[in-house]
Amino acid sequence: MTRINVDYYMPALQGQTDLRLHFFGMEECLPNHSWGPGLRDAYILHYVHSGTGTFTTGGTTYRLGAGQGFLIVPDMLVQYTADESDPWTYTWFGFQGVLAKTLLQRAHLNASHPVYEAGPDGGFPRFYEQLRAAMEGPGGDVLSQGILYGLLGELIRDCRDNGEAPRPTTSKEAYVRKAVGYIESSYSQKISIQDIARSVGLDRTYLSGLFKDQFGVSLQAFLLEYRMKRAAVLLHNLELSVSDVSRSVGYTDPFLFSKMFKKTIGCSPRSYREQQISSGS
């Protein structure tokens, strides 16, 4: 058994779709304590406070110590193991949301680059204590959201201050970020790929290629996935009809919306809602 193993699971925050903290915790591991190989369904940031261990993903093994951390990406096979003679102590923060991938990209973190440097004096210990304190009083679910944004904001800032961080943002990345911002603010309108390209001043084919390079999907696929993920959350609200949800994510034709939802999520909006009701989600 471990010497310290503290888990906190967050209650669902109604209507929160952009970014939501699901759980966080701390573990002081015994020698050779290991998790995996296995898959997780959320983004999880681990931060090493002391000791050492290894993290394996995508066929690469990283040896990490105090002041370093690693990102677990959903549905990626991972394994992490504490050192035999100097086992690590780490905290973790698990979250999901339509902005999760975008914010992590801004911190230069993804499946291909899952390791980061925060430094022993970084904010991760402070954020963990803030979350613990928030959980002890009313409104902890709301307070936790602000703390999570602060954590990611510091990670984005630190990746630029750290001498070993990846290259600074290029003009291509700036164009992608601006396009993502346009989607986030306008997805509920009847926008087209041409509208998005025009908003950043690029040819639509070229911009779609930039999205393919950064996210692995075309601009059209990114927009569709963003809208359908928002729709999936809205369907939890039983006061909204499927047509209401359709209009809320930019589709004036509920039949087309249902077709796109099934293509992306794997079932119709009504079936999805029924599944969530039956499972109590």
C-alpha positions, 0 to 999 in steps of 0.5 A, spaced: 500 500 500 502 507 499 504 511 504 499 517 502 494 516 497 489 522 497 483 522 491 478 528 490 472 527 485 469 533 483 461 534 483 458 535 476 458 543 474 451 544 470 452 547 464 460 547 464 463 545 457 469 549 456 473 546 461 471 542 467 476 539 473 474 531 474 478 529 480 485 531 483 489 528 488 496 526 491 500 520 492 507 518 496 508 512 492 512 506 495 518 503 491 516 500 484 509 502 485 506 502 478 500 504 474 498 501 467 499 499 461 492 502 461 488 507 458 484 513 461 478 517 459 481 524 461 487 529 460 491 528 467 497 532 469 502 529 473 507 533 477 513 530 481 514 533 488 520 529 490 523 522 488 524 519 481 520 515 476 518 513 469 513 514 464 512 511 458 507 512 452 507 512 445 513 507 445 518 512 449 520 512 456 521 518 460 525 518 467 522 524 471 524 527 477 522 533 482 519 539 478 517 535 472 511 533 470 507 529 464 501 529 461 496 523 460 492 524 453 485 520 453 485 513 450 493 513 449 496 507 452 501 509 458 504 506 464 508 510 470 512 507 475 516 509 481 523 508 482 525 502 486 530 506 491 527 513 490 520 513 489 516 519 487 511 523 490 506 526 485 500 530 485 495 529 479 489 533 476 484 530 471 480 534 467 476 534 460 472 539 456 472 542 449 478 547 451 482 542 454 486 540 448 487 547 445 489 550 452 494 544 452 497 545 445 498 552 447 503 549 453 506 545 447 503 539 451 500 533 446 501 526 445 508 527 442 510 532 447 507 529 454 513 532 458 514 539 461 518 542 466 515 546 472 520 547 476 520 545 484 518 552 486 512 552 480 505 553 482 503 546 482 503 545 490 500 551 491 494 549 486 493 543 489 492 546 496 488 551 493 483 545 491 483 542 497 481 548 501 476 549 496 473 542 497 472 544 504 467 550 503 461 551 499 462 553 492 468 548 491 465 546 484 465 553 482 472 555 485 475 549 482 474 551 475 478 558 476 484 554 480 484 549 474 484 555 469 490 558 473 494 552 473 493 551 465 495 559 465 501 558 469 503 552 465 502 556 458 507 561 461 512 557 464 513 553 457 515 560 454 520 562 460 523 555 461 530 555 457 528 547 455 521 549 452 519 547 445 520 553 440 516 559 441 509 560 437 510 561 430 506 565 425 502 558 423 500 557 430 498 564 431 493 563 425 491 556 428 490 559 435 486 565 432 481 561 428 480 556 434 478 563 438 473 565 432 470 558 432 469 558 440 466 565 440 462 563 433 460 556 433 453 557 435 452 562 429 451 559 422 459 560 420 462 556 414 469 554 413 470 560 408 468 565 414 473 562 419 479 563 414 476 570 412 477 571 420 484 570 420 486 572 413 488 566 410 486 561 404 481 556 407 485 550 404 491 553 407 488 554 413 485 547 413 492 544 412 495 548 418 489 544 422 491 538 420 498 539 422 497 541 429 490 537 431 491 531 426 484 533 423 481 538 418 478 545 419 471 542 417 472 536 422 475 540 428 469 545 427 464 539 427 467 535 433 467 542 437 460 543 435 458 536 437 461 536 443 458 542 445 451 539 443 452 532 447 453 537 454 447 541 452 443 534 451 443 533 458 439 539 459 432 536 459 429 543 458 432 543 451 429 540 445 433 537 440 431 543 436 433 547 441 440 544 442 441 544 434 440 551 433 445 552 439 450 549 436 449 553 429 444 548 425 438 551 423 436 544 420 435 539 426 435 533 421 442 535 418 444 536 426 442 529 428 445 526 422 452 530 424 451 528 431 450 521 429 456 521 425 460 524 430 458 521 437 455 514 434 448 515 435 442 520 434 441 526 439 435 522 442 438 516 443 444 519 446 439 523 451 436 516 453 442 513 454 445 519 459 438 518 463 438 511 464 445 511 466 444 517 471 449 521 468 
